[in-house]
Amino acid sequence: MKTLILLLPLVFAWMTSCSSKPTLVISGSLGKHDLRGKTLAVGGFTAQDLMVYPGQVAEAAIVADAGTALQHRFKPSQVLTVEAVRAAAGSPPTKFSSHVPVVIGSKLTANFIRKTRAHGMDYLLWIDLLDNSVENGSNQWVSTRTESSSCSCTKKNGAKCSSSSCGSSCQGSCCRERTVKEYNSATSATRTLLASYSLLNTTTGKAVWRADAKLARSNNRYANSESGFPALPKVPLPPMEAEIMKRMTTAAIARLPK
């Protein structure tokens, strides 16, 4: 296997290579003050298919985080969480996988939108998880570092001496430096999510604003040795969907005009 001699900062760059901020694409005709004095509500969550669905626990966390983000962006009195929506207008229909009878979120229907409108909700936020993929990787590289032995220095003829610098003008043992070569092995698990956030006008049932968000996050494990490449560590579990979606949701909702 080909190896590269790298400095330590480049090692950390490899381990944190996935973007820490979501990539966002915003579209829609929503004006700057269109949401002023309006009631916003979290409608629900839908997964594209069974392979994309993160599970009911993660779904609950995702819609709860959406309510929190909306309340931070707008006045809390303007925002209804998903629990408040369902208490007032009922739950949207359940969406099942087309292959096996497994729940993969909720269906956004015209009837559900009408119910939210009837209970005073002006705009409805709906989240669609479109992609959920995991990629495992491994890497090996060689890095170098410099080690210095300790010194004991005293002044001689008024010279300035330090424990890190001994010269002919100083009494004591001189520092010795050596270059240490380290062999590094690492594994990673990267999860990439793609989600769409739509804000629907409950009067027309049409989306007036949309944010498409994408984010990849990694978990890493590494080992090093001075005597040769260590065995690759066991591949870690990838980051959880709810953890990544929280970053995406916060970033997307921060772009809503107010």
Steps between C-alpha positions, in 0.01 A plus 500: 500500500631843407561729795554872527714696742264753654512754778260459790264784394437318173409188693232690688383654173437149365312398813274806489467522124120487500332838501395627843230720346212384281485589135174692446302583189214743569208562266159664523314828481467572871554870576690651789196582717253240370522294820458793735204438731430161339468166677754239393468131577712186471300262284703182483771288347514262204778267388554420135500125564582235757876519440495872573272495807699553823245343737217631714724620784710706259186629326363628831828675576515657153154656515557611860823674397312670217253647750785624718677658203182676385440638848856634510457662160157651572300590807409180689137615498507486119608137485310179563707188561402171342338392829285815508404452135386144555310592814306761303469360146576133551784298352574480129450156342780248556729423210600137453779353292386374161687171546421397858243639747747712694438861603730751329343827620181685416313596185442863416141514373267780391257399774765537770596842366134610509472388862803702602355804321170455683690518830671829418833377364619720214813313395601137536859372506549156348826302493587242232808283550613417147829317547679325785825331401798365693852454367788333685859590430856430613833672463865453591772764503839582643556811710806645671553695818805645675591410857749697712675364806484710817788732590643641813660834421660771710626843409858541392653843460153660519357302209128424488425131524182295495411134539412485131817665369852412613796639317874545542439809713298299751614247753318169520389221275404592148156424355479222248226474243381193319244447228240239582316324220148381582288256302129579513192295417143632508147399415191714456125470458336790319125556485359737238145633521296696250175658618243746373324752726178641352286778642145473374234769495200323652258717300627379164670178608805599297861538611613864512854426619735203485846418627691200372771408750788255477752409767759228555648417839760239598608297799867398498734263676878496466811328632870576465833331555871579458583150377267460201139532401266377774194297409207706378263579788148361498276721288292724729125543483397798286348811660128467578248655265336722762838651589569596139144613431510737797784691333318499167169611652659784695686624191193475274258675735755776563451592135125556533424871447345686789 
